[in-house]
C-alpha cells in the first residue's frame, strides 16, 4: 500500500497535468482572435 505522501504527490501531479485542459481545448477550437464585429464595431 502506498504511503499518504506518495498518494498526495500522485494526486497533485495528476491535478497539475490536467488543469486548464478545458480552457486550452477551447482556445484551440475557438481561438483568441477577436471577431471583426468587436474589432471594427460594425
Buried (B, 14 or more C-beta within 10 A) or exposed (E): EEEEEEEEEEEEEEEEEEEEEEEEEEEEEEEEEEEEEEEEEE
